[in-house]
Amino acid sequence: MNVLAIGCHPDDLEIACGGTLAKYAQQGHKVFMCNLANGNMGHKIILPDELRDIRRKEAQKAAAVIGAESLTLDIGDFLVNNWNEDDEDKLIDIIRYTKPDVVITHNTQDYMRDHIQASEFAFSASFAATAPHRKTKLSVFDTIVPIMYMDTLAGVGFLPTEYVDISKTIDIKLEALACHESQIKWMREHDKIDFLDFVATCSKYRGLQCGVAYAEGFRPCQNWPRMVPYRLLP
């Protein structure tokens, strides 16, 4: 199975579904991690052009830990716009390149506009990728892909309907997240937040809900024709 995870910023996927992606990879599935934005505004001291390059390298390192291929649209932070046709063409080509059996992306409601736009991007581009006359660099992919929405930050406003036991991949999830040193170090030193502990605690909370040590929560997109009569999560 091909799994395409579409997150907004570098580290979003590691936070919300890193354990699940690692579990897919361990089971032999092909995993792709695509960041729409480049994270260039995610620091108070490092300037955007430098931070963009740092965060790209961090994303590639984290994907390698998970066992995934790292992809990016390289859109600047706060500029993710579902109606940007050029950017949508790029995401359509990523979908046509990866030929996913399932797409994992942000919930339709989250704490910032870029995340919500990323969710809309994944929904619209995965449909447009099936249109033969939507011409991009790659040929049409004729499957309207099921979508799984991943958890919000701290689980706020999100009630999962499906869970993945990540007890055996929680260490991989945290190792991948730790690759985003520009974020983790800054939050620890300047904001006094241990973000690795923050994310581990959220995974433990989801685990408590479903009776395991650590878990990640999801809910399926229920728009026609994206429902399938079988489980997509590992």
Backbone bond lengths (Angstrom), bond angles and torsions (degrees), N, CA, C in turn:
res aa  C-N    CA-C-N  psi(-1)  N-CA   C-N-CA  omega(-1)  CA-C   N-CA-C  phi
1 M - - - 1.461 - - 1.532 109.56 -
2 N 1.311 117.16 142.02 1.456 123.21 174.51 1.522 109.11 -99.50
3 V 1.320 116.08 127.98 1.462 122.39 -177.29 1.520 108.22 -117.54
4 L 1.329 116.71 122.10 1.461 121.59 177.66 1.518 109.02 -113.55
5 A 1.322 116.60 114.14 1.463 122.17 175.50 1.522 108.29 -100.29
6 I 1.327 116.44 122.87 1.458 122.24 -177.82 1.518 108.02 -113.07
7 G 1.333 115.46 106.98 1.457 121.04 177.89 1.505 110.37 -111.88
8 C 1.306 115.98 166.46 1.454 118.47 179.90 1.522 110.77 -80.51
9 H 1.335 117.35 -68.11 1.465 121.33 -175.07 1.525 111.47 -103.21
10 P 1.323 117.23 156.67 1.456 119.63 169.56 1.532 108.84 -55.41
11 D 1.281 117.42 129.93 1.479 130.23 -179.00 1.526 113.78 98.09
12 D 1.345 119.31 -17.27 1.469 120.37 -180.00 1.527 111.94 -60.98
13 L 1.321 116.53 -42.67 1.465 120.17 -178.19 1.523 111.24 -69.78
14 E 1.331 116.14 -40.10 1.460 119.23 178.28 1.526 110.49 -60.30
15 I 1.333 116.31 -40.22 1.461 121.24 -178.91 1.522 111.49 -64.90
16 A 1.326 116.77 -48.71 1.462 120.39 -168.56 1.522 114.91 -93.14
17 C 1.336 117.74 -28.89 1.467 118.08 -175.48 1.518 113.04 -144.71
18 G 1.331 117.83 18.71 1.461 120.62 -177.02 1.513 113.92 -60.21
19 G 1.328 117.27 -38.13 1.456 120.21 178.77 1.510 112.43 -67.83
20 T 1.318 116.22 -37.17 1.465 121.45 177.97 1.525 110.72 -67.52
21 L 1.342 116.30 -43.52 1.465 119.53 179.25 1.521 110.77 -63.02
22 A 1.333 116.87 -40.21 1.467 120.35 177.39 1.527 110.84 -63.53
23 K 1.314 116.38 -37.09 1.475 120.75 179.21 1.523 110.48 -67.32
24 Y 1.326 116.84 -42.32 1.472 120.57 173.93 1.532 109.44 -55.27
25 A 1.332 115.99 -49.69 1.466 120.25 -176.56 1.523 111.28 -61.70
26 Q 1.314 117.29 -40.99 1.459 121.00 178.92 1.529 111.72 -63.45
27 Q 1.321 115.94 -29.96 1.467 120.46 179.96 1.523 112.48 -83.25
28 G 1.323 116.89 -0.30 1.451 120.90 175.56 1.515 115.57 95.80
29 H 1.323 117.15 6.30 1.460 120.21 177.96 1.530 110.07 -79.77
30 K 1.314 116.48 155.01 1.455 122.64 177.60 1.528 108.40 -88.11
31 V 1.326 116.65 122.00 1.456 121.33 -174.41 1.527 110.14 -116.30
32 F 1.320 115.58 132.74 1.463 123.14 176.65 1.525 108.55 -121.27
33 M 1.326 116.72 134.13 1.461 122.11 177.29 1.522 108.43 -117.31
34 C 1.326 116.13 113.46 1.463 121.36 -176.93 1.521 110.08 -113.17
35 N 1.327 116.03 122.48 1.462 121.99 173.09 1.520 108.60 -99.68
36 L 1.322 116.93 126.57 1.460 119.94 178.26 1.529 110.78 -76.32
37 A 1.321 116.89 -46.04 1.465 121.35 -179.47 1.528 110.20 -96.86
38 N 1.312 115.54 157.84 1.470 119.40 -175.99 1.521 113.90 -97.05
39 G 1.335 117.59 -1.88 1.454 120.01 175.90 1.514 115.11 73.98
40 N 1.329 117.07 21.07 1.474 119.76 -171.25 1.529 114.39 -72.45
41 M 1.329 117.14 -9.73 1.466 119.94 179.96 1.528 112.16 -107.41
42 G 1.316 116.89 11.30 1.459 120.46 -171.48 1.513 115.47 -89.41
43 H 1.318 118.10 37.39 1.458 120.70 178.68 1.525 109.03 -158.45
44 K 1.316 115.59 152.00 1.470 119.73 -179.32 1.529 112.97 -92.36
45 I 1.325 117.69 -17.41 1.466 121.16 -176.89 1.527 111.92 -115.64
46 I 1.335 117.91 -48.80 1.466 121.03 -179.00 1.530 109.39 -67.32
47 L 1.312 116.82 129.14 1.464 121.55 -176.67 1.532 110.88 -74.49
48 P 1.351 116.83 155.44 1.465 120.99 -170.62 1.522 116.21 -54.69
49 D 1.337 118.68 -45.90 1.468 119.63 -176.90 1.522 111.30 -63.89
50 E 1.321 116.83 -42.04 1.458 120.53 178.19 1.523 110.83 -67.52
51 L 1.322 115.90 -42.86 1.468 119.90 -177.84 1.523 111.39 -65.31
52 R 1.331 116.55 -36.80 1.465 120.22 177.06 1.519 110.60 -54.81
53 D 1.324 117.39 -47.14 1.467 120.99 -178.71 1.531 111.43 -67.94
54 I 1.338 115.59 -40.55 1.468 119.26 178.87 1.523 110.86 -61.03
55 R 1.310 116.19 -45.86 1.461 119.78 -174.58 1.527 112.16 -72.52
56 R 1.316 117.35 -27.94 1.473 119.32 174.98 1.520 109.94 -65.16
57 K 1.329 116.17 -43.87 1.467 119.85 178.99 1.532 110.70 -65.77
58 E 1.322 116.81 -38.69 1.463 120.16 177.91 1.527 111.10 -63.33
59 A 1.329 116.78 -41.10 1.464 120.48 179.12 1.526 111.67 -64.07
60 Q 1.315 116.44 -40.43 1.467 120.19 178.71 1.526 111.04 -65.52
61 K 1.322 116.19 -40.85 1.466 120.56 179.04 1.527 110.49 -64.82
62 A 1.331 116.62 -43.23 1.462 120.88 -179.92 1.525 111.55 -64.57
63 A 1.324 117.15 -41.44 1.461 120.71 178.63 1.522 110.65 -62.36
64 A 1.325 117.21 -38.35 1.466 120.89 178.35 1.526 110.86 -63.30
65 V 1.324 117.35 -38.19 1.463 120.96 177.27 1.527 110.23 -62.42
66 I 1.318 116.76 -41.41 1.460 121.47 -179.00 1.521 111.86 -73.99
67 G 1.333 116.50 -27.99 1.456 120.73 -175.93 1.510 112.10 96.31
68 A 1.341 115.99 32.08 1.456 122.15 -175.32 1.519 110.72 -120.69
69 E 1.332 115.08 164.89 1.462 121.55 172.10 1.517 108.40 -95.30
70 S 1.331 116.61 132.01 1.455 121.94 -177.36 1.524 111.12 -94.68
71 L 1.327 115.97 130.42 1.460 123.08 179.48 1.525 108.87 -130.42
72 T 1.327 116.94 157.84 1.463 119.45 178.05 1.524 110.86 -150.65
73 L 1.342 115.33 150.39 1.461 120.86 169.57 1.520 110.98 -93.50
74 D 1.340 117.14 -15.81 1.467 122.72 175.54 1.525 112.63 60.79
75 I 1.318 116.83 40.84 1.466 121.89 175.14 1.527 108.29 -86.70
76 G 1.311 117.30 139.88 1.460 120.07 177.43 1.520 111.83 -65.31
77 D 1.323 116.90 149.54 1.462 121.03 176.61 1.531 110.63 -56.78
78 F 1.316 115.46 143.78 1.463 125.52 -179.31 1.524 113.16 70.36
79 L 1.339 116.73 7.42 1.467 120.69 179.63 1.524 112.65 -114.68
80 V 1.324 117.27 8.11 1.462 120.50 178.23 1.523 107.97 -70.77
81 N 1.316 115.88 117.77 1.464 121.76 -173.02 1.516 109.16 -137.64
82 N 1.308 115.80 111.81 1.457 121.63 -177.13 1.520 112.92 -58.03
83 W 1.329 118.02 -20.98 1.460 121.03 -176.74 1.531 112.47 -95.37
84 N 1.323 117.48 5.31 1.461 120.74 176.72 1.535 108.14 -80.45
85 E 1.316 116.28 107.83 1.462 120.78 -172.43 1.526 112.65 -65.64
86 D 1.327 116.85 -37.75 1.465 119.52 179.87 1.526 110.85 -64.25
87 D 1.325 116.60 -44.07 1.468 120.00 179.03 1.527 110.68 -67.59
88 E 1.320 116.86 -37.37 1.462 118.57 178.13 1.532 110.67 -65.20
89 D 1.317 117.44 -37.95 1.462 120.29 176.16 1.526 110.88 -58.84
90 K 1.339 116.60 -39.21 1.463 120.01 178.53 1.524 111.34 -64.80
91 L 1.330 116.83 -40.60 1.461 119.72 178.72 1.527 110.63 -71.04
92 I 1.317 117.44 -36.48 1.464 120.32 174.56 1.526 109.98 -57.79
93 D 1.326 116.76 -43.21 1.469 119.48 179.13 1.527 111.68 -65.82
94 I 1.320 117.79 -34.76 1.465 119.69 175.71 1.525 110.16 -64.67
95 I 1.310 117.25 -40.12 1.465 120.83 177.50 1.529 110.15 -66.94
96 R 1.303 116.89 -41.39 1.471 119.79 178.19 1.528 111.56 -68.78
97 Y 1.310 117.05 -28.62 1.466 121.46 177.25 1.524 111.58 -75.17
98 T 1.322 116.93 -43.95 1.463 120.47 -174.49 1.528 113.40 -84.27
99 K 1.349 116.79 -24.00 1.471 122.00 -179.51 1.538 111.33 47.53
100 P 1.320 116.72 61.49 1.463 119.61 -172.35 1.528 113.55 -72.78
101 D 1.316 114.33 149.09 1.468 121.29 169.19 1.516 110.59 -89.58
102 V 1.320 116.35 -21.23 1.464 122.10 175.76 1.524 108.39 -151.84
103 V 1.317 115.63 144.50 1.457 122.94 173.42 1.527 108.02 -112.54
104 I 1.322 116.26 133.38 1.464 121.84 173.53 1.517 106.87 -112.74
105 T 1.333 116.69 131.31 1.459 119.31 -178.73 1.514 110.59 -151.33
106 H 1.324 116.01 -176.89 1.457 122.38 -178.16 1.523 111.45 -64.75
107 N 1.315 114.58 153.86 1.454 120.49 171.45 1.532 109.94 -62.75
108 T 1.309 115.41 156.33 1.466 119.85 -177.88 1.529 112.66 -67.87
109 Q 1.330 116.83 -19.42 1.465 121.68 173.38 1.527 108.15 -126.80
110 D 1.330 116.26 133.25 1.458 120.79 -179.55 1.518 108.04 -153.31
111 Y 1.327 116.65 -172.85 1.460 119.68 -169.12 1.526 114.20 -84.44
112 M 1.341 118.63 -6.21 1.458 119.37 178.55 1.525 111.10 -148.40
113 R 1.329 114.08 155.19 1.461 121.36 -173.77 1.521 112.40 -59.94
114 D 1.345 117.65 -42.29 1.468 120.17 -177.98 1.530 110.99 -56.65
115 H 1.328 117.68 -39.67 1.464 120.68 179.97 1.527 111.01 -66.35
116 I 1.320 116.19 -42.43 1.467 120.31 179.68 1.523 110.36 -65.80
117 Q 1.323 116.31 -40.90 1.457 119.97 177.11 1.529 111.32 -64.54
118 A 1.328 117.55 -36.68 1.462 120.79 177.39 1.522 110.86 -61.84
119 S 1.327 116.57 -40.14 1.460 120.86 177.33 1.526 110.66 -62.82
120 E 1.327 115.89 -45.05 1.465 120.24 178.22 1.528 111.03 -64.41
121 F 1.321 116.48 -39.00 1.461 122.17 177.48 1.529 110.74 -57.86
122 A 1.328 115.51 -49.22 1.464 120.19 -178.42 1.521 111.06 -62.16
123 F 1.327 115.93 -40.18 1.468 120.63 -179.80 1.526 111.03 -65.67
124 S 1.328 117.20 -49.05 1.465 120.29 -174.62 1.522 112.23 -73.53
125 A 1.342 117.34 -42.21 1.464 120.33 -177.61 1.516 111.76 -68.48
126 S 1.332 117.69 -35.07 1.462 119.80 -179.98 1.526 111.56 -69.45
127 F 1.326 117.14 -23.52 1.466 120.21 172.58 1.530 110.12 -81.52
128 A 1.323 116.41 -46.03 1.467 120.43 -177.35 1.522 111.93 -63.01
129 A 1.334 116.89 -28.52 1.471 120.54 -179.76 1.516 112.29 -62.41
130 T 1.338 116.78 -18.80 1.470 121.12 -178.55 1.527 112.52 -90.99
131 A 1.323 117.58 -4.05 1.469 121.05 -176.83 1.532 109.95 -87.05
132 P 1.323 118.73 115.85 1.469 121.34 -175.62 1.526 113.82 -58.91
133 H 1.332 116.83 -30.62 1.463 119.21 -176.39 1.523 112.91 -95.03
134 R 1.323 117.19 5.25 1.479 119.90 169.98 1.518 106.08 -85.70
135 K 1.310 115.53 94.82 1.454 121.71 -170.97 1.527 111.32 -83.05
136 T 1.300 115.62 123.28 1.462 122.85 172.59 1.523 106.54 -133.02
137 K 1.315 117.21 -166.57 1.455 120.03 -177.90 1.526 112.21 -69.33
138 L 1.331 117.02 -29.47 1.460 121.25 -175.18 1.521 111.07 -109.35
139 S 1.306 116.06 158.84 1.461 121.27 -177.60 1.514 111.16 -76.41
140 V 1.319 115.39 162.73 1.456 123.22 -172.94 1.534 112.33 -59.81
141 F 1.325 115.92 143.73 1.468 123.79 171.25 1.524 105.80 -112.37
142 D 1.326 117.64 113.38 1.462 120.19 -164.03 1.527 115.26 -94.60
143 T 1.335 117.31 29.65 1.462 120.96 177.54 1.523 109.90 -119.30
144 I 1.329 116.54 124.03 1.458 120.60 172.65 1.523 106.71 -80.53
145 V 1.313 115.80 111.10 1.466 122.11 -164.26 1.527 111.63 -83.23
146 P 1.331 117.96 138.71 1.466 120.33 170.33 1.522 110.56 -61.62
147 I 1.319 115.74 146.66 1.461 121.84 -179.48 1.525 109.31 -121.12
148 M 1.331 115.47 135.42 1.460 121.54 171.19 1.526 107.81 -112.98
149 Y 1.322 115.94 127.19 1.457 120.58 177.33 1.522 109.35 -88.83
150 M 1.333 116.30 130.98 1.458 121.44 -178.39 1.527 110.33 -91.74
151 D 1.297 114.90 170.64 1.461 122.97 -174.58 1.525 112.15 -63.12
152 T 1.318 115.14 156.35 1.456 121.84 172.58 1.528 109.37 -85.48
153 L 1.316 117.08 168.10 1.455 120.87 177.53 1.530 109.24 -64.53
154 A 1.322 116.21 124.10 1.468 124.36 -177.38 1.525 112.40 67.56
155 G 1.338 116.89 8.58 1.459 120.08 177.48 1.510 114.77 72.56
156 V 1.334 117.68 13.67 1.458 120.73 -175.26 1.530 110.65 -68.03
157 G 1.325 116.34 125.19 1.462 121.91 176.65 1.511 115.14 72.56
158 F 1.323 117.68 14.37 1.470 120.98 -175.65 1.521 109.41 -123.77
159 L 1.315 116.75 121.48 1.461 122.20 175.89 1.523 108.20 -113.08
160 P 1.329 117.90 106.86 1.466 119.82 -178.82 1.528 112.14 -64.74
161 T 1.316 114.53 148.31 1.461 120.19 170.18 1.524 110.89 -110.36
162 E 1.344 116.36 -12.98 1.458 121.82 175.27 1.525 109.05 -137.30
163 Y 1.332 114.56 147.66 1.453 120.47 -178.87 1.524 109.81 -128.41
164 V 1.334 115.13 152.11 1.458 121.84 171.97 1.524 107.72 -121.06
165 D 1.317 116.57 126.64 1.453 122.12 175.94 1.525 108.61 -74.05
166 I 1.330 116.58 113.01 1.472 120.15 -179.51 1.529 111.31 -111.79
167 S 1.312 116.25 23.21 1.469 119.76 -177.88 1.525 112.06 -56.72
168 K 1.332 116.93 -33.78 1.466 120.57 -178.74 1.532 112.70 -89.85
169 T 1.322 117.19 -5.86 1.474 119.72 179.36 1.521 112.61 -122.82
170 I 1.326 118.29 7.06 1.467 120.12 179.56 1.528 111.06 -60.72
171 D 1.331 117.52 -36.98 1.463 119.71 179.72 1.528 111.23 -66.01
172 I 1.333 116.90 -36.95 1.467 120.57 176.78 1.516 109.81 -66.95
173 K 1.327 116.77 -43.15 1.466 121.50 177.70 1.528 110.82 -55.52
174 L 1.323 116.72 -47.89 1.467 120.60 -177.51 1.523 111.71 -71.69
175 E 1.336 117.18 -34.54 1.464 120.01 176.09 1.530 110.62 -64.39
176 A 1.326 116.05 -41.79 1.467 120.08 178.19 1.523 110.65 -65.05
177 L 1.330 116.34 -43.09 1.458 119.80 179.26 1.521 111.20 -62.96
178 A 1.334 116.98 -37.44 1.466 121.39 179.88 1.521 112.52 -64.88
179 C 1.336 117.15 -18.98 1.469 120.37 176.20 1.524 111.33 -64.12
180 H 1.327 117.22 -21.91 1.465 121.10 -179.82 1.527 108.79 -85.59
181 E 1.312 114.08 62.94 1.467 121.52 -171.80 1.518 112.16 -62.25
182 S 1.324 118.13 -33.72 1.463 120.55 -178.55 1.527 111.10 -60.90
183 Q 1.324 116.62 -29.75 1.458 121.42 179.26 1.528 111.87 -90.44
184 I 1.330 116.25 -47.40 1.458 120.97 -175.38 1.526 110.91 -63.48
185 K 1.333 116.34 -46.60 1.463 120.98 -178.00 1.518 111.16 -65.50
186 W 1.331 116.37 -43.90 1.460 119.88 -179.81 1.525 111.34 -61.77
187 M 1.315 117.40 -44.83 1.459 120.70 -178.28 1.535 111.15 -66.21
188 R 1.324 116.07 -35.15 1.474 119.33 179.82 1.531 111.10 -70.95
189 E 1.324 116.78 -44.76 1.458 120.44 -173.31 1.524 113.31 -80.72
190 H 1.307 116.61 -36.70 1.460 119.62 -171.57 1.530 114.11 -107.92
191 D 1.336 117.47 -30.03 1.463 120.38 179.68 1.521 112.60 -104.48
192 K 1.357 115.54 -4.39 1.465 121.51 179.09 1.529 112.40 58.76
193 I 1.328 116.09 35.32 1.460 122.12 177.90 1.524 108.70 -115.37
194 D 1.315 116.08 123.22 1.461 120.98 172.48 1.529 106.72 -86.95
195 F 1.337 115.79 92.42 1.460 119.24 -170.93 1.528 112.18 -70.27
196 L 1.321 117.73 -28.86 1.458 119.84 176.17 1.524 110.25 -63.84
197 D 1.324 116.43 -42.69 1.465 120.23 176.38 1.527 110.77 -66.07
198 F 1.313 116.30 -38.84 1.474 122.56 177.48 1.527 110.26 -55.32
199 V 1.338 116.31 -50.88 1.467 121.42 -176.93 1.531 110.75 -69.38
200 A 1.340 116.72 -40.27 1.466 119.96 177.67 1.524 110.73 -61.59
201 T 1.332 116.73 -39.20 1.459 121.00 179.60 1.526 111.23 -64.75
202 C 1.326 116.51 -41.32 1.472 119.79 177.69 1.522 110.95 -63.25
203 S 1.338 117.02 -39.57 1.465 120.54 178.44 1.530 110.88 -67.91
204 K 1.318 116.57 -35.34 1.466 119.98 176.72 1.524 110.42 -66.91
205 Y 1.320 116.84 -39.77 1.468 121.78 177.84 1.527 111.00 -61.22
206 R 1.321 116.85 -45.04 1.467 119.24 177.18 1.533 110.17 -65.25
207 G 1.334 116.60 -33.41 1.455 119.68 176.01 1.516 112.22 -63.75
208 L 1.333 116.78 -40.49 1.455 120.62 177.21 1.525 111.51 -60.11
209 Q 1.322 116.83 -33.67 1.459 120.06 -178.64 1.524 112.84 -68.27
210 C 1.326 116.60 -28.51 1.471 119.34 -175.02 1.528 112.83 -119.61
211 G 1.341 117.26 10.19 1.453 120.37 170.07 1.511 116.67 82.78
212 V 1.344 117.46 26.65 1.467 121.17 176.02 1.518 108.15 -130.47
213 A 1.326 116.29 174.68 1.462 119.78 -177.59 1.532 112.38 -68.56
214 Y 1.323 116.16 -47.48 1.466 121.90 -179.52 1.522 109.56 -140.51
215 A 1.318 116.18 141.93 1.470 120.12 -179.62 1.520 110.08 -149.88
216 E 1.319 114.68 164.40 1.462 122.56 169.93 1.522 108.31 -123.88
217 G 1.331 115.85 142.89 1.456 120.79 -176.14 1.515 112.68 -107.59
218 F 1.324 114.63 148.28 1.467 122.05 -178.26 1.525 109.52 -143.20
219 R 1.308 115.32 164.28 1.464 120.85 166.89 1.527 107.57 -142.07
220 P 1.332 117.89 144.06 1.467 119.90 -177.55 1.512 112.84 -82.04
221 C 1.312 115.83 148.25 1.466 120.99 167.41 1.523 107.56 -66.84
222 Q 1.314 117.19 128.00 1.464 120.81 -174.68 1.520 112.61 -108.98
223 N 1.317 115.86 27.18 1.461 120.44 174.25 1.523 110.03 -87.93
224 W 1.315 116.24 139.85 1.468 120.91 173.72 1.529 108.66 -66.30
225 P 1.337 119.81 141.32 1.468 128.41 -0.87 1.534 111.41 -105.71
226 R 1.317 117.36 50.72 1.464 120.65 -172.03 1.526 113.57 -96.95
227 M 1.325 118.36 -3.68 1.458 120.31 177.45 1.526 110.14 -83.10
228 V 1.316 115.89 142.13 1.476 121.14 178.87 1.530 109.16 -132.51
229 P 1.341 117.79 153.88 1.472 121.26 -175.02 1.524 112.82 -90.09
230 Y 1.330 117.33 32.97 1.453 120.97 179.21 1.523 108.71 -151.79
231 R 1.319 115.11 161.01 1.467 120.49 -177.24 1.516 110.70 -79.87
232 L 1.316 115.60 135.26 1.458 122.19 -179.25 1.527 112.47 -100.65
233 L 1.319 116.54 -22.83 1.456 121.13 -176.85 1.525 110.81 -85.55
234 P 1.333 117.73 151.93 1.460 119.72 -176.81 1.537 112.82 -77.06
